[in-house]
Amino acid sequence: MPIELYAFPPSPRAFKVIVVANHLGIETTLRLVDIPGGAMRTPEYVALNPNMRMPTMKDGDFVLWESNAIMQYLAAQRPESGLLPTDERGRLDVTRWQFWDLAHWDTACATFIFEHLVKKLLGVGEPDQAALAKGADSFHRAARVLDGQLKGKKYVTGDKLTLADFALAPPLNYVEAAHLPLEAYGEIRRWYASLSALPAWQMTLAQAAPPAAAA
Ligand SMILES: N[C@@H](CCC(=O)N[C@@H](CS)C(=O)NCC(=O)O)C(=O)O
């Protein structure tokens, strides 16, 4: 039985796991979780993921939540891909960026995505300018770090594509729609362009049907 992914594909956190599965050619069954419809508050879903958030993965009787952990599980199915290096230093370099993603980058991007895109889609009011100003501080602080890291490198950890790239780039699918202030970060824009050209990225965008692309 294929791995089941409970996900709402337009979300960057869902995109992260779906794009890795697509890149690795791992067959998955998408269990669509309709966030606006409250699908994550059912007792069946809460039993899988008490956070009432997505994505969640189920492989037989093994259940895993947190997108970056799911990405590692998928990469471990194809160790030869190098997406999660097996040597300790290489692995920690990649996981370091996945931790940084959760601590800094994901939250900074999420503020813009929520204020400019999600609120509009849900029709729940105008962007909160105070939240955006605070978000901009966090965004620029993190973007400076990522842009500096990418100087002289094809990918985040070097010349090889890894989970670090797949973890960090998905929010950038919404640069325009979420007004992410990326103008000053040429390295990030160059890196995102190369990732978004990957066949798996294009395949996942088609599955995700992001509102920006649909608009
Ligand atoms: N750190 C978690 C974050 C999961 C998360 O916040 N998911 C959001 C979607 S973008 C969600 O399910 N939100 C629904 C809600 O808060 O009710 C991960 O990366 O998996």
The ligand as a Tripos MOL2 file, in Angstrom:
@<TRIPOS>MOLECULE
LIG
   20    19     1     0     0
SMALL
NO_CHARGES

@<TRIPOS>ATOM
      1 N1          5.5620   22.7580   11.8260 N.3       1 LIG1
      2 C1          4.4390   22.1660   11.1720 C.3       1 LIG1
      3 C2          3.4260   23.2310   10.8210 C.3       1 LIG1
      4 C3          2.1260   22.6290   10.3540 C.3       1 LIG1
      5 C4          1.1020   23.7170   10.1190 C.2       1 LIG1
      6 O1          1.0980   24.7540   10.8110 O.2       1 LIG1
      7 N2          0.2050   23.4900    9.1600 N.am      1 LIG1
      8 C5         -0.8270   24.4650    8.8680 C.3       1 LIG1
      9 C6         -1.0070   24.6280    7.3820 C.3       1 LIG1
     10 S1          0.0470   25.6770    6.6040 S.3       1 LIG1
     11 C7         -2.1490   23.9910    9.3480 C.2       1 LIG1
     12 O2         -2.4290   22.8100    9.2650 O.2       1 LIG1
     13 N3         -2.9770   24.9150    9.8320 N.am      1 LIG1
     14 C8         -4.3200   24.6210   10.2070 C.3       1 LIG1
     15 C9         -4.7370   25.2790   11.4880 C.2       1 LIG1
     16 O3         -3.9070   25.9500   12.1020 O.co2     1 LIG1
     17 O4         -5.8990   25.1160   11.8400 O.co2     1 LIG1
     18 C10         4.9210   21.4190    9.9150 C.2       1 LIG1
     19 O5          5.8670   21.9010    9.2980 O.co2     1 LIG1
     20 O6          4.3570   20.3590    9.5780 O.co2     1 LIG1
@<TRIPOS>BOND
     1     1     2 1
     2     2     3 1
     3     2    18 1
     4     3     4 1
     5     4     5 1
     6     5     6 2
     7     5     7 1
     8     7     8 1
     9     8     9 1
    10     8    11 1
    11     9    10 1
    12    11    12 2
    13    11    13 1
    14    13    14 1
    15    14    15 1
    16    15    16 2
    17    15    17 1
    18    18    19 2
    19    18    20 1
@<TRIPOS>SUBSTRUCTURE
     1 LIG1         1 GROUP 0 **** ****
